[in-house]
Amino acid sequence: MGWDKLVRDYNISYRRGSGGTNIEVHCPYCGDSDRSKHLGLHLESTSYGCWKGKSLHSGRNPAKLIRKLLNVSEEEALTISLNYFDISDYDFTKDKGRNRLLTTVQLPEIPAEFRKFATNSAEYLNLSEPDRLMQSQIGQYLKLRGYDPIFITQRFKLMFASSGDFVYRAIIPIFWNKNIMTWTSRTIISDVNPRYKASKTSIYSPDMFLFDSDNLTGGRALLVCEGVMDAMKVTSCMIPGVHATALFGMELSDQQMALLMSWSEIYDRIYLCLDKAEIKKSMSLQQKLSWYVPNIQVLSPNQKDFGETPISELTKEITQKCQ
């Protein structure tokens, strides 16, 4: 399997690389102006790279290149790639339904102004006056939105800052194998845009992950929400066997697709739960994903988005819909 068999099966002209680890084909990104074989396909992985286009024509996702090489749709390209590459050949590999990055991990530096929420009087007394005020203000914001501030801040290891770029924001770390890979944040001020702001210093973007990945260990239902506030509200319901994650938006990245494919094996059902106003987008995503995640369904909120629904009402709603 792999690139070697794929190019032979689809009659793609190629030559063997001098080092024995690559085969070389015409680069479809460079176009017909240069018909030389200068795109290398690595024989032991999904990686490919153009020696002329450099990083613009390189990557690890075989479906992207297959779509260009064979001039097929996105869905066809992904189907073909799964016939020639194991899921572990992407940037992720399966481990009892959870996944780990294969690439070398480069952890971001946490800004010095970031603070963990104090959980006892001793920790609280060690905070500066501005930090105490900021912790109190964020706690009040969470309480007004129907969250238990103590549960939320400890369960998801939220942080805050009383100075810098993330002041007046609940800072939400994104973990992978218990390491903070990057973070997003939610403003607590109603008229501030953007509402969500992510790290600009980490080399990883939030959409490379699914929220709360380390705690998605399998069960009867996984609810895939649009935003982290929705996912945290679902988790607050503490329904046995029901877990929640978030896409950090309405789009689905290749990495998130690979994760959902893996988790579909350890959850009885996966529910796509975008905001109520995005039902058409939910249906479109569900149709696209159903080829690769056969147990995925759309679960639309009743009246309000999950993040705006009181926990008691949301618990009843999810329990009824996820039977």
Secondary structure, DSSP 8 states (H G I E B T S, - for coil): --HHHHHHHTT--EEE-TTSSEEEE--TTT-TT--S--EEEETTSS-EEETTTEEEEEES-HHHHHHHHHT--HHHHHHHHHHHS-GGGSSEEEETTEEEE-S--------TT-EE---SHHHHHTS-HHHHHHHHHHHHHHHHTT--HHHHHHHTT-EE-SSSTTTTEEEEEEEETTEEEEEEEEESSTT-S-SB---SSSSS-GGGS-TTGGG---EEEEEEESSHHHHHHHHHT--TTEEEEE-SSS---HHHHHHHHHHTTTEEEEEEE--GGGHHHHHHHHHHHTTT-TTEEE---SSS-GGGS-HHHHHHHHHHHT-
